[in-house]
Amino acid sequence: MSHQPTESKRLLSHTIAEWACALKYEHLSPAAIQAAKLFWFDTIGCALGGSQQDDARILLKHYRAMGGGNGSATAFVSGFKTNPVDASFLNGHMIRAMDYNDIYWKADPCHPSDLIAAPLALCESEGLAGKDLILATIIAYEIEMRLCEVGRPGVREYGWHHATLSAFAAPIAAGRVLNLTPAQMVSAIGISASRTFCPGAVTAGKLTNMKNTVDPWAGRMGAESALLARGGFSGPEHIIDGKEGLFAVFHHVQYKGEPATFDAEALVKDLPNSSESHYRILDCGMKSFPIEALSHAPLTAMMKTVKEHNIKADDVKEIKVEVIARAADILGDPHKYRPDSKETADHSLPYCMAAGLVDGMVTPLQFREDRVLDKALIPIMDKVKVVPNEEFEALFPKFQPSRVTITTNSGESHSTRVDVPKGDPRDPMTEEEIAVKFTALGGDIIGEDQCKKLQNFIMSMETAENLKGLFELTAPREGAQA
């Protein structure tokens, strides 16, 4: 379908599309390829654990009732066969369900692995190889992370969720799998982003199942939009920086008396195109705890303090947590002191601190319903005081500073400050550490031997002619619940 351009200037969607369509596996750096495999290793582990969550079971039951069973794409663990669009969503949600997957936070936060289920589903459906998935994965990370860097100050400050930005990145990764032309890729971006602006209500106050669903839904839209664009369906090329596009819409709102802005040049500056280039995927972090990203530094600080001084829960009079203002707002609002669901608990700093203090750890076990609703934790949660620290604001996002001060009943105070949590690229998780996390999430589902086989498949993904074996290895061991 041909149409006249809306703008006389060169639009960003064209620049990004041309880059993505031209990038080939041979252009990738060895470090970026290795990082993509490590992120897939972490991601599949998160999906195995996520498959057992109530919301994942509800979605699988719903999509089974809607039809399917004979499609060209597979849902993890259950083996449910469906179309690649629905598989993108189901698998993307499993990846996200425990809030345990990767994290990147600059002007806006993001979890790029929320989006890579879409290229995986399309690779399976199209019969493509492991190298194709690695290429699309690195593209997904590159654009998603750049989008989360360029806001001034970022869409979250205006009450919007980062899934708004994911809708621009997801079709690019999906479209590369389908080998779209640049013109088709531009349309795919426009189709996807036209209808997936997401309000921040999904992570504000009392949280629901939608908290872990909106970003996978953006991934789903990426897959469907790429397929539609391949079929000739058109979308607005000006959706990013043209008339009434992303930049223009946010420019109408104020932040501290100034209009919202975006650094358009930074979005496309020095896009990587060779094995010597720096790829953004190397700057993304992983989670060593299954909790909201800004909780990692304070929880790490508290656990270090407790261990160093042998502090018991009964000894504690107060836990003062100093963090950046947005962390205090997200993690310490009144709803977070009385969580009644996993979704609220893993975004509740008082709950995470209380559970960590009492149990000596914070793992997926701490977010089971009986533990979340345990009233014995309430008096300890009430001892947690979350306060913003203006000094820390100037250090974010380069650092994620947090200081935890524990005051005991005897009047002693002990403080620990953490600027870089474990899993940050400056203190990355090793393959061996990811394997421990992977087995903790998937061992009861597929067995430890199969976890090791999955690790071997993922870490040699570039040699796979197709991805059938990946899905076969996520099938549960005999007697497990799918």
C-alpha positions in Angstrom: 0.0 0.0 0.0 1.5 3.3 -1.0 0.8 6.6 0.7 2.2 10.1 0.9 4.6 10.8 3.8 3.1 12.8 6.7 6.3 14.8 7.4 8.9 16.4 5.2 11.7 15.6 7.7 13.3 12.2 7.9 11.4 10.3 10.6 13.0 8.2 13.3 11.0 5.2 12.5 12.7 5.0 9.1 16.2 5.3 10.6 15.5 2.6 13.1 13.9 0.3 10.6 16.7 0.6 8.1 19.2 -0.2 10.8 17.3 -3.3 12.1 16.7 -4.6 8.6 20.4 -4.3 7.7 21.9 -5.8 10.8 23.0 -9.4 10.4 24.3 -12.0 12.8 27.8 -11.6 11.3 27.7 -8.0 12.6 27.3 -8.9 16.2 30.1 -8.9 18.7 31.1 -12.1 20.5 30.3 -10.4 23.8 26.8 -9.4 22.7 26.2 -13.0 21.5 27.3 -14.4 24.8 25.2 -11.9 26.7 22.1 -12.8 24.6 22.6 -16.5 25.5 23.0 -15.7 29.2 19.9 -13.6 29.2 18.0 -16.4 27.5 19.3 -18.8 30.2 18.0 -16.5 32.9 14.8 -15.8 31.0 13.8 -19.5 30.5 14.4 -20.1 34.2 12.0 -17.3 35.0 9.5 -18.7 32.6 9.6 -22.1 34.2 8.9 -20.6 37.6 6.3 -18.3 36.1 4.4 -21.1 34.5 3.3 -22.2 38.0 1.8 -18.9 39.0 -1.9 -18.6 39.3 -2.2 -15.8 36.7 -0.2 -17.9 34.2 -2.6 -20.9 34.8 -5.6 -18.6 34.3 -4.3 -17.3 31.0 -3.4 -20.8 29.7 -6.9 -22.1 30.6 -8.5 -19.1 28.8 -6.5 -19.5 25.6 -7.2 -23.2 25.6 -10.9 -22.5 25.9 -10.6 -20.0 23.0 -9.3 -22.7 20.7 -5.9 -23.9 19.4 -4.0 -27.1 19.9 -2.8 -27.3 16.3 -0.8 -24.2 15.8 2.8 -23.6 14.7 4.0 -22.2 18.0 4.3 -23.7 21.5 3.7 -22.5 25.0 6.4 -23.3 27.5 5.9 -26.3 29.9 2.3 -27.1 28.9 3.3 -27.8 25.2 0.0 -26.1 24.2 0.2 -25.5 20.4 -1.3 -22.3 19.1 -0.5 -19.4 16.8 2.7 -17.3 17.3 0.8 -14.3 18.5 -0.9 -16.1 21.4 2.3 -18.0 22.1 4.2 -14.7 22.3 1.8 -13.6 24.9 1.6 -16.7 27.0 5.4 -17.2 27.0 6.0 -13.6 27.6 3.7 -13.6 30.6 5.4 -16.6 32.1 8.8 -14.8 31.7 7.4 -11.8 33.5 5.0 -13.5 36.0 7.4 -13.6 39.0 9.0 -10.2 38.4 12.3 -12.1 38.4 13.6 -11.4 34.9 16.1 -8.8 33.8 16.1 -5.1 34.6 17.4 -1.8 33.0 16.6 1.6 34.5 17.6 4.9 33.2 15.1 7.7 32.5 12.5 4.8 32.4 12.7 1.2 33.6 12.3 -1.8 31.4 12.7 -5.6 31.3 13.8 -6.3 27.7 13.2 -10.0 28.1 9.5 -9.3 28.4 9.6 -8.8 24.6 11.8 -11.7 23.3 9.0 -14.3 23.5 7.7 -12.7 20.3 10.7 -13.4 18.2 11.0 -16.8 19.7 7.4 -17.7 18.7 8.0 -16.4 15.2 11.3 -18.2 14.9 9.6 -21.5 15.8 6.6 -20.8 13.6 8.9 -19.9 10.6 11.3 -22.8 11.2 14.3 -20.5 11.8 17.5 -21.1 13.6 19.2 -20.2 16.9 21.2 -17.5 15.2 18.0 -15.8 14.0 16.7 -15.7 17.6 20.0 -14.3 18.9 20.0 -11.5 16.3 16.4 -10.5 17.1 17.1 -10.6 20.8 20.0 -8.2 20.6 17.8 -5.9 18.5 15.0 -6.0 21.1 17.4 -5.1 23.9 19.1 -2.3 21.8 15.9 -0.4 21.0 14.0 -1.1 24.2 16.9 0.2 26.3 17.5 3.2 24.1 13.9 4.2 24.4 14.2 4.0 28.2 17.2 6.4 28.1 15.9 9.3 26.0 13.0 10.7 28.0 13.5 13.9 29.9 12.8 12.9 32.6 10.9 9.7 31.4 7.3 8.7 30.8 6.9 7.3 34.3 7.2 10.7 35.8 4.0 11.6 33.9 2.1 8.6 35.2 2.7 6.2 32.2 4.0 2.7 32.3 7.1 1.7 30.4 5.0 -0.8 28.4 4.1 2.3 26.4 7.7 2.4 25.1 7.9 -1.4 24.7 5.2 -1.2 22.1 7.7 0.7 19.9 10.5 -1.8 20.4 8.6 -5.1 20.2 7.6 -5.0 16.5 11.2 -4.2 15.5 12.6 -7.5 17.0 9.6 -9.4 15.6 9.9 -7.8 12.2 13.6 -8.7 11.9 12.7 -12.4 12.4 10.1 -12.1 9.5 12.8 -10.3 7.4 10.5 -7.3 6.8 11.5 -4.6 4.4 12.3 -1.2 5.9 8.9 0.1 4.7 7.1 -2.9 6.3 9.1 -2.4 9.5 8.0 1.2 9.7 4.4 0.1 9.4 4.9 -2.6 12.0 6.1 0.1 14.5 3.2 2.3 13.7 0.6 -0.5 14.0 1.9 -1.7 17.4 2.5 1.7 19.0 -0.8 3.1 17.9 -2.9 1.3 20.5 -0.7 0.3 23.4 -0.2 3.4 25.5 -0.3 2.1 29.1 -1.2 4.2 32.2 1.0 3.8 35.3 -2.0 2.6 37.4 -0.9 -1.0 36.8 2.1 -0.5 39.1 0.6 2.2 41.4 -1.0 1.4 44.8 -2.7 -2.0 45.1 -1.4 -4.2 42.3 -3.2 -6.8 40.2 -2.4 -9.4 37.7 -2.1 -6.7 35.1 1.2 -5.6 36.6 2.9 -8.6 34.9 0.8 -8.6 31.8 1.1 -5.2 30.1 4.6 -5.6 28.9 4.0 -9.1 27.5 0.9 -7.7 25.8 3.2 -5.2 24.1 5.3 -8.1 23.0 2.2 -9.8 21.6 1.4 -6.6 19.7 4.9 -6.6 18.3 4.4 -10.1 16.8 0.9 -9.4 15.4 1.9 -6.0 14.0 5.0 -7.5 12.2 2.8 -10.2 10.7 0.2 -7.6 9.6 2.9 -5.4 8.1 4.3 -8.4 6.2 0.8 -8.9 4.7 0.6 -5.3 3.5 -1.2 -3.6 6.4 0.1 0.0 7.0 0.7 2.0 10.1 1.7 5.6 10.8 5.4 6.4 10.1 5.2 9.5 12.3 4.3 7.6 15.5 7.6 8.5 17.2 8.6 12.0 16.3 5.9 13.3 13.9 2.5 14.9 14.1 0.7 13.8 17.3 3.3 11.0 17.8 5.0 10.0 21.1 7.2 13.0 21.4 4.4 15.5 20.5 1.8 13.9 22.9 4.2 14.1 25.9 5.3 17.6 25.0 1.9 18.8 26.1 2.5 17.9 29.7 4.6 19.6 32.3 7.2 18.3 34.7 8.4 20.8 37.3 7.2 23.6 35.1 8.9 22.4 31.9 7.4 20.5 29.0 8.4 16.8 28.6 11.1 16.2 26.0 12.9 13.4 24.4 16.5 13.2 23.1 15.7 12.1 19.5 19.4 12.2 18.5 20.4 9.8 21.3 17.7 7.3 20.2 19.6 6.6 17.0 23.1 7.8 17.6 25.8 5.2 17.0 23.5 2.3 16.4 25.8 -0.7 16.5 26.5 -2.3 13.1 29.7 -4.3 13.5 31.5 -6.8 15.7 33.5 -3.8 17.1 30.4 -1.9 18.1 29.1 -1.7 21.7 25.7 -3.3 22.0 23.2 -2.2 24.7 22.5 -5.7 25.8 25.9 -5.6 27.7 24.5 -2.8 29.9 21.4 -4.7 31.1 21.2 -6.3 34.5 19.7 -9.4 36.0 17.8 -9.9 39.3 19.2 -11.9 42.1 15.9 -11.5 44.1 12.4 -12.0 42.7 11.3 -8.4 43.5 10.9 -4.9 42.1 14.3 -3.6 40.8 14.7 -0.7 43.2 14.3 -3.1 46.1 17.5 -4.9 45.4 19.9 -2.4 46.8 18.1 -1.8 50.1 17.4 -5.6 50.6 21.1 -6.3 49.8 22.1 -3.6 52.3 19.8 -5.0 55.0 20.9 -8.6 54.6 24.6 -7.5 54.8 23.9 -5.6 58.0 22.0 -8.5 59.6 24.7 -11.0 58.7 27.6 -8.8 59.8 26.1 -7.9 63.2 24.1 -11.2 63.8 20.8 -9.3 64.2 17.6 -11.2 64.9 14.1 -10.1 64.1 13.2 -9.8 67.8 16.2 -7.4 68.3 14.9 -4.8 65.8 13.3 -1.6 66.9 13.4 0.2 63.5 14.7 -0.3 60.0 15.2 3.0 58.2 15.6 2.7 54.5 16.9 5.7 52.5 16.3 5.5 48.7 15.6 7.8 45.8 12.2 9.5 45.7 10.7 7.3 43.1 11.7 4.2 45.0 10.0 5.5 48.1 6.9 6.3 46.1 6.7 2.9 44.4 7.8 0.7 47.3 6.7 2.4 50.4 3.2 3.8 49.8 0.5 2.8 52.4 -0.8 -0.1 50.3 2.6 -1.7 50.5 2.4 -2.1 54.3 -0.5 -4.5 54.0 0.1 -6.6 50.9 -2.6 -9.1 50.1 -1.2 -10.6 46.9 2.1 -11.7 45.4 1.9 -8.7 42.9 1.8 -6.2 45.8 4.2 -8.1 48.0 7.0 -8.2 45.5 6.7 -4.4 45.0 6.5 -3.9 48.8 9.8 -2.9 50.4 8.3 -3.3 53.9 7.2 -6.8 53.1 10.5 -7.8 51.4 12.5 -6.4 54.3 10.4 -8.1 56.9 10.4 -11.5 55.1 14.2 -11.3 54.6 14.8 -10.4 58.2 12.6 -13.3 59.5 13.4 -15.9 56.9 17.0 -15.0 56.3 16.3 -15.0 52.5 14.0 -13.7 49.8 13.2 -16.3 47.2 10.0 -17.3 45.3 8.9 -19.2 48.5 8.5 -15.9 50.3 5.7 -14.9 47.8 3.4 -17.9 48.3 0.0 -16.8 49.4 0.3 -18.2 52.9 3.5 -16.3 53.6 2.2 -13.0 52.1 -0.9 -13.2 54.3 1.0 -14.2 57.4 -0.1 -11.6 60.0 3.1 -12.3 62.1 5.0 -10.2 59.6 2.8 -7.1 60.1 4.5 -5.8 63.3 7.9 -6.1 61.5 6.7 -4.3 58.4 5.5 -1.5 60.6 9.1 -1.1 61.8 10.3 -0.3 58.2 10.5 3.4 57.5 11.1 4.3 53.8 12.3 7.8 53.2 13.6 9.7 50.2 17.2 10.9 50.2 17.9 14.0 48.1 21.6 13.2 48.0 20.9 9.9 46.3 18.8 11.5 43.5 21.9 13.0 41.9 23.5 9.6 41.7 20.6 7.8 40.0 20.5 6.2 37.4 24.3 5.6 37.3 24.0 4.1 40.7 21.0 2.8 42.7 22.0 4.0 46.1 20.4 2.9 49.3 21.3 3.1 52.9 19.7 0.9 55.6 20.0 1.7 59.2 18.9 -0.9 61.7 18.3 0.3 65.3 18.0 -2.4 67.9 16.0 -2.5 71.1 19.2 -1.9 73.0 19.7 1.4 71.2 22.5 0.4 68.9 22.4 1.5 65.2 24.1 -0.2 62.3 24.2 1.2 58.7 25.1 -0.2 55.4 25.0 1.5 52.0 24.8 -0.3 48.7 25.1 1.5 45.3 25.3 -1.5 42.9 23.2 -4.5 43.6 24.3 -8.0 42.6 23.2 -8.6 39.0 24.1 -5.1 37.8 26.5 -5.2 34.8 29.2 -3.9 37.2 28.6 -6.9 39.4 27.1 -9.4 36.9 25.7 -12.8 37.6 27.9 -15.6 36.2 26.6 -18.6 34.3 27.1 -20.6 37.4 25.1 -18.2 39.5 22.3 -18.1 36.9 22.3 -21.9 36.9 21.6 -21.9 40.7 18.7 -19.5 40.1 17.5 -21.6 37.1 17.5 -24.9 39.0 15.7 -23.2 42.0 12.9 -22.1 39.6 12.7 -25.1 37.3 14.1 -28.1 39.2 10.8 -29.2 40.6 9.1 -28.8 37.2 11.4 -30.5 34.8 14.0 -32.1 37.1 17.7 -31.1 37.7 19.0 -33.2 34.9 16.7 -31.6 32.4 17.7 -28.1 33.7 21.3 -29.0 32.8 20.3 -30.1 29.3 18.4 -26.9 28.8 21.4 -24.9 29.9 23.5 -26.7 27.4 21.0 -26.1 24.6 20.6 -22.4 25.4 24.3 -21.8 25.8 25.0 -23.4 22.4 22.0 -21.8 20.7 23.9 -20.4 17.8 24.4 -24.0 16.6 20.7 -25.0 16.6 19.1 -25.4 13.2 15.7 -24.9 14.8 14.3 -24.4 18.2 12.1 -27.4 18.6 14.5 -28.9 21.2 14.1 -25.8 23.4 10.4 -26.4 23.9 10.8 -30.1 24.3 13.2 -29.5 27.2 10.7 -27.2 29.0 8.1 -30.1 29.1 7.7 -31.1 32.8 9.0 -34.3 34.2 6.5 -37.1 34.9 4.1 -36.3 37.6 4.7 -32.5 37.6 1.9 -30.0 37.1 2.0 -28.3 33.7 
